[in-house]
Amino acid sequence: MPVLVITGTGTEVGKTVTTAAVAAAALAAGRSVAVLKAAQTGVRPDEPGDAEEVVRLA
């Protein structure tokens, strides 16, 4: 199973959108996809985080 890591050096540089696009392309190609956000800061418990945004976009 291949693993793809998407990383960036700052906030608001497009990591979440890129992750969603790659996930959507993999799903469209019939691949199995799992997205893991190892850590996230600055989001309250009642707010959606980046993982939820990836699901919404993909």
Protein Blocks (a to p, Z undefined) as FASTA:
>chain_A
ZZdddddfbehiopmmmmmmmmmmmmmnopacddddfbaghiafkbccfklmmmmmZZ
